[in-house]
Amino acid sequence: MVPSRLLSLHRLLRWPSLAAAYSAGGGPSMEKPVESAIRAKLQEALQPVHLEVIDDSHMHAVPRGAETHFRVVVASRCFEGLPLIHRHRLVNDILQEELAGPVHALSIQAKTPQQWEKNPVVVQSPECLGGSKHDPHMVGKVGKRD
């Protein structure tokens, strides 16, 4: 059963689409529109005490500049009393538009403010070992990676 607090937060998700996050003049950075949209949506819905949105796309076999792999570290009072699976579902619901489109992978560290205060550690992403990263035919499509 979904707590009523999550249903209230779900209503916040029905705000302008991803395109609105790209607005010019005072809006999020145009250089990284997906990262900016993720940050704006999580900030609006969760009002976190701590938020990091880390683009890990460069670690994967994607074209340079692609915004496809992200790590989110968020501490919010909205997570209090929720099991970890519900915290992750809430973040996924907030970012459903990005996950249906440009975002291929999302790593989530969702903590309460107390958990963040006690252990403010950001877990590093492992090296990418899969996909076509080591396929020599992909070099022409994604460029040489160091």
Disulfide bonds with the S-S distance in Angstrom:
none
